[in-house]
Amino acid sequence: ILCHAAAHALARHHGEKTSRDVLMEVGSMGVTFGPNLARHAYGLGTRLGMIPLFDQAQESEADALGLLLVAKAGYNPQTASEV
């Protein structure tokens, strides 16, 4: 799990998320002037966490990099499935 988190840092996923967050803020400003339904849907989606921290491609990349880090540290990466 620790190597997975480190892999996110190595791949600079937080920087990509920051860029996405800026775009979401711009989107929220646009929704502010849109129809009520769009505003409510956007607000509900952000409150319920429907906008994930990392997307599926970033998670897969962190999984793969994390397993490489585990192996490089001398641990058996096949035991990761037990976690």
ZIQUISUL-V45073 format. One record per residue. N is the residue number from 1. SS is DSSP state (a for helix, b for strand, c for the rest). NEAR is the number of other C-alpha atoms within 10 Angstrom. Layout:
N;SS;NEAR
N;SS;NEAR
This chain:
1;c;12
2;a;9
3;a;18
4;a;21
5;a;14
6;a;15
7;a;23
8;a;20
9;a;13
10;a;13
11;c;14
12;c;12
13;a;19
14;a;14
15;a;12
16;a;12
17;a;15
18;a;12
19;a;11
20;a;14
21;a;14
22;a;11
23;a;12
24;a;15
25;a;11
26;a;12
27;a;12
28;a;16
29;a;12
30;a;12
31;a;18
32;a;14
33;c;10
34;c;11
35;c;9
36;a;11
37;a;10
38;a;15
39;a;17
40;a;13
41;a;12
42;a;18
43;a;13
44;a;12
45;a;12
46;a;13
47;a;10
48;c;9
49;c;9
50;c;10
51;c;13
52;c;10
53;c;15
54;c;16
55;c;11
56;a;10
57;a;9
58;a;17
59;a;17
60;a;13
61;a;16
62;a;23
63;a;19
64;a;15
65;a;20
66;a;23
67;a;22
68;a;17
69;a;18
70;a;19
71;a;13
72;a;11
73;c;11
74;c;9
75;c;13
76;c;11
77;a;15
78;a;10
79;a;9
80;a;13
81;a;6
82;a;5
83;c;5
